[in-house]
Structures are given as C-alpha cells and as structure tokens.
Amino acid sequence: MKIRPYLYTLIFLVVAVVLSIAIGSVVIPPLDLGRILMGWLDRAAFPEPLKTFAFILTGIRLPRSALVLLTGAALGGSGAAYQGLFRNPLADPYLIGVASGAGLGAVLAMSINWPYSFWGLLAVPVAAFIGALLTVFLVYTLARVGKVVPTTNLILAGVAFGSFATAVTTYLMLRSTGELHRAIAWLNGGSSQAGWEPVLAMLPFLAIGLGILMLSGHALNLLQFGDDQAQQMGLPVTRARALILVAASLATAAAVSFSGIIGFIGLIVPHVIRLWFGADYRRLLPLSIIGGAGALLLADVIARSVISPQELPVGIVTALVGAPFFLWVLRRAKNQGYW
C-alpha cells in the first residue's frame, strides 16, 4: 500500500511528460515520437519528416519541459513545506507573497543586464532567494500575534506585501526599454527562456532546497503538535523552522527566477495529495514534488494549446483553475475550525 501513492503519481508524471513533449503548435504523432525516442542515437538515419520532429523535440520541447517540470516540483514541494511550517492549509508561495518578493528580487537582478551565461543566470536566483527570504520574514513578523500566527493575519500580510512587490516589479518593467511583452509574459508565468542553460542554472538551487525538504518530513510532522510539544519530543524547533524556511524559499526563488510568478500549484497539489494519501509529511513532501511537476506540465500543455499557435502564460491557466479551488479550501478550512 505504501508504494501505490508513488506509483500513481509517477504514472501521472510520465503521462504529463509525454503530452508536454508531443503537443504544441506542431503536434508530434505518438508513433513518430516513439520512433524518435527509440532511435535517439541514430538520428542521422531518420527520414526528413522525422528529422524535423527530432529537431523540435531536442532543441525546443525537451528543454522547455524540463524547466516546467523542475518549476512545478519546486512549487509543489515548497507549498507543502509552507503549509506544514505555518500549520496553515492556505499557505503557499503565492498567497503569502513569497513568489512576488522573489519576483521583485529577480527583476532587480535582470535590470543589471547580466550576460546570458551560466554565471550570469546564477545572479537572478540569488537575488530572488534574498527577496523571498526577506518577504517571509516580513510577512511572518507582521502577522504574528504573540506566539501565534493567525490565518487571517498571515493571508492579509501576504496579500498586502505581495501587491506592493508586484507594483514595484511592474514599475521596473515599465521603465525598462524594449521587450515589454516578454516581461509581462514572465510576470504571468511564462517559460520563455530557451535552451538547457536555465535548467542547468536552476538545478543547484533546486537540489539544495528540495533535498533539505525531503529530509524534513519528520520535523514537519512534529511541528503539527505545536512548538512546545515538538520541543519536548526532542526537536530543535528554532533551528528546524529556520532550515525548512530557507529551503522552501530557495526552491521558490529558483522557480520564480526562470519561470515567472505562477500561482496556486503550491496550494492545489499538496491539498490533493493530502486528501488522497494522508497528511504524513514524510510521504506528502515527495508526492507533492512529483505531483507539482506533473500538474504544471499539464497546465503548460493547455497554455500552449488553447490559442495555438500563440501561447498563454501558464500562470493564467493555473489561476483560472486555482482561484475556485482556493475558495473551496477557504470554506473547508473555516468549517473545520482553522480560525
């Protein structure tokens, strides 16, 4: 029984990956996709139509799908961590302003015009991480009442600071010369960066952030009993909270830096996983990472298909699905006495 949740989510991810690399402005038929993947090492022998499909697959689809997959994994994992850390079903990187703060840091770094190289790309997630961490600190401090962080205070503080950060980000974009359309698309969640360089630049931050979160399931389980009881059970609460907070913010910053501000994945996926497979964070975290990757890949497929050959920013798709889901969670949380 313990293996089944991982099997189900991995099957979901595999299906999402196949759809992501097959569907777009040019649809690659399933048989041709299989022939390309099976004959990967002998692409020179492909007939002409397959050579075109192979170029689209290797040069465009695979790097994009990898970037979207990593972004969804980061948002799913960090959303589950924030919900456990704050013991709040409505906490996610978008709603508490972390994504907006990370986006502001990323835009500030972009305004310096770093060269499009591996080390130049690293400057963006570093700035986004600093923005995300400062946002968490400010929002948590503003929302805290004594030793308690009420849900309403947390959401209000997050929305207020998120709106402020988004306003400053938009102002910086409007002041920038040229490429305003690309900047607006990025603000709404768009994986417009081409090639493998963004994927490689994102990987170290994501590996550290999600790696720490994967090892924090037991600590998050103990934190659900409250700080005092967790301390009595042997958990160094202050150090554990700080470590999880930094790791979740690092994962969020990596996602925002290269894919823009994408809302609700960090809210929806952990809730669905919790409803289906239970609230044990040792299982919830890895399943949320896998589920987040698959969910964002499917959202990206929809974004590419609705007005093809043009594309919608994927953040619009996640918002259209996520906003009604948020209202349902809000009502459910109120009925169950979260505040």
N, C-alpha and C positions, 0 to 999 in steps of 0.2 A: 504493500500500500504506500510506503514512503517513497518508492521510486516513481509511482504513477504521476504525481504532480510534475516532476521534472520531465518525464516522457511527454506528457501532454503539452507543456509549454515549449519544449524543444521542437515538437512536431509543428506547433503554431509558428515558431520562428522560422523553420525551414520553409514552410509554405509561403510565409511573408517574403523571405529572401528570393524565392523563385519568382513570385509575382513581381517583385521590385526590379529584378534584372530582365524580365521578359516584357513588361508593359511600359509603354511610353509613347512618344509621338510616332515612333516606329516600333511596331509590335513584332517580337521575335517568336515565330511559331514554336510550340513545345518540341516538335521533332528536331527542328534546326537547332534549338537551344541545347538539346541533348547531344546532338552530333558535335557541336562546338565544344562542349564540356568534355566529351569523351575523347575527342581528337585534339585536345589542347596543345600538345607538344608538336603536332604536325600541322600547324595552321597554314603553312605554305602550300599544302596539297589541297586546300579547300577550293571548291568551285567559286566563281565570282560572287554570287549572292551570299554565300556563307562567309566570304572574306569581309564583306560589308558589315554583316551582323557581328562578326568576331571583333571588328574594329570598334563598333558601337559598344559591345559588351565590355571589352577590356579597357577602352580608353575613356568611356563615359559612365556606363551603368555601374560597373563594379566599384570604382572609387566612390561614387555618389552613395550607393547602397551601403558601403562600409561606413561612410561618415554618418549617414542617417541611423544605422544600426547602433553605432557607438553612442550617438547622441541620445537615442531612446533608452539605451542601457543606463546611461548616466542619470537621466531624469527619473527613470523608474526606481533606481537604487537610492538616489538622494531623496526622492519623495517619501519612500518607505522609512528612511532614516529620520527625516524631519518629523514625520508623524509619530514615530516611536520616541524620539528625543523630547518633543514637546507634549507627548501623550494627548495628541490632538488630531482627530480624524480629518481636519480641514487644512492642516499644514502641508504645504508643498512649495517648491522653489518659486513658483509663480505667485501664489496667493499671499505669501508673506514677504514679497518684494525682493527676494534674493536674486531672481533672474534679472529683474530690472536693474538692480545695483551692479550685477556682473556685466550687464549690457552697457551701462554707463562707463564702467572701467574699460571695457573693450573698445568702445568708441573713442574714448580719450587716447588710448594707445594707437588706434587706427589713424587719428588725426596727425600723428607724428610722421606718417608716411614711411614706415619701416619697409625695408626691401622684402620682396616676395621670395624669401628663402626660409630654410628650416629655422635658423636662429631668429630671423625677423618675425616669423609666425609665433615663436615662443613668447615674444613680448606681449602679445594680445591676451593669451590665457593667464599670464602672470598678473596683468592689470585687472582682468576680470575676476581673478581669485581675490585680490585685495578689495575690489568693490563688493564682492559677495560677502566676504568676511565682515567688513565694516557694516554692511546692511544688516546682517544677522545680529551683530552686537547692538546696533541702534534700535532695531525693532524689538528685540528681546528686552532691552533696558526700558524702552518706553512703555511696553505692555505689562511689565512686571509690577505686581502689587504685593509688597512684602516678599514672601517666598512662593507666591502663586502667580501663574501667568494665565489669566482668564482667556477663553477662546475669543470672545468678542474684542477684547483689547488687542490680542495678537493680530486678528484679521484687520482691525481698523488701523493699527500702526503699520502693518504691512502694506495695505492698500494706499495709505497716505504717502509713505516713503516711496513705494513703487511708482505712484503717479508723479511724484517730484522727480525721481530719477528718469522716468520716461520723458518728462517735459524737457529736462536738461539735455537728454540724449537727442531728442528731436531738434532742439535748438542748435546743437552742434552739427547735426546733419544738414540743416538748412543753411548754415553758414559755410559749409564745405562747398568747394567748387566742383561741379560735374558729378556724374554718377549718382544723382539723387534717387533715381528709380531703383538702382541696386541697393542703396542704403535703406530705402523704405521697405523693400522686399526683405532685407536682412532683419529689420526691426520686427517684421511679422513672422519671422521664422522661415528662412529660405536657405537651402544648401547650394548656394550658387558657386562656391569655390570648386575649381576643377582640379583633377589630378590626385595623386596619392600624398602630396606634401602636407595638406591639412590633416589627413588621417595619421600620418607619422608624427606630426607635431602634437596632436591631441593625445596620442597613446600614453606617453609617460605620466601625464597628469591624471588620466583616467585610470591607469593601472594602479597608481598610488591611492587615489581616492576610493575607488570601488574595492580594491584589495583590503584596505582597512575596514571598510563597511562590512565586507564578507566575514571578517573575523570578529565583528562587534555584535553578532546576534544574541549571544548570551547576556552581554551587558545591557542591551536594549530590553531584553525580557525582564531583567531585574529592575530596570528603571520604571517599568509599568507599575510596580508596587509603591512608588514614591521614593524620594531621595533618602529619607531617614531609614526606611526598611531596607533599601538597597545597600546602604552603608553598613547596616547591621549584618547583612548577608555576605559581607566581605568585599563589596565593590567600591573601589576608589572613585566616588561619584564625580567629583570635580574634574579629575583627570580624564575619566571616561567620557563625560559630556564634552569636554574641550576637544578630545580626539575625534569623536564622531562628528562634531560640528565642523571641524576643519576639513575632515574627509568629505563630508556631504557638500560643503561649499566648494571644495576643489573640483569635485565631479560636476557640479552645476556650472562652475566657471568654464570648465573645458567644453561643456556642451554649448553654452551661450556664445563662446568666443568664435566658434566656427559655423554654427548653425542658426544663430539669432535667438530671439526670445520665443520659446514655444511653450505654451501653457497647457495645463491640465493632464499631461501624461503622468506627471509625478503624483497627481491626485487620483486619477481613474484606476491606473494599473494596480497600485498596492491595495486599493479597496476591493477590486475584483478578485485578486489573489487571496486576500484575507477572507472574503466570503466563501470562496470555493475550497480553499486548502488550509484554513486556520490562521491563527494570529501568532504562531511561534516565529520569532524574528530570525531564528537560525535557518528556517526554511523560507520565510517571507522575503527576506532580502535577495537571495539568489534568484528566486522565482520572479520577483519584481524586476530585476535586472534583465532577465531573459524576456519576460512579458513586455517590458517597456521597449526593448529593441524591436520586437515583432509588431507591437501596436503602432509605433512611429513609422515603420516601414510601410504598413498598410495605409496609414494616413498620407504618406508621401505618394503612394501609388494613386490614391484618389485625387490628390492635388495635381498630379501630372495628367490625369485622365479627364477631369470634369470639363475643362475648356481647351482640350488638346487642339492644336499643337502648342498653345500657350500654357503657362503653369500658374497655379495659385500658390502663394506662400503656404507652407504646410501648417503654420501657426493658425491660419484661418480655419482650416479643416478641424484641427484639434479643439479650437474654441467653439465651433458650431456643435461639436459632439460633447465637449466638456462642460459647457455652461449649463445645459439641462441636467447633466449628471451631478454637477456641483449643487444645484438647487435640491435635488433628491437627497444627496448626502447631508445637506444642511438641515433639511426637515427630519431626516432619520436621526441625526445626531441630537437634535433638540428633543425628539420624542424619547430618546434613550438616556437623556439627562446628562449630556456632556457639559451643559451650562445651566 
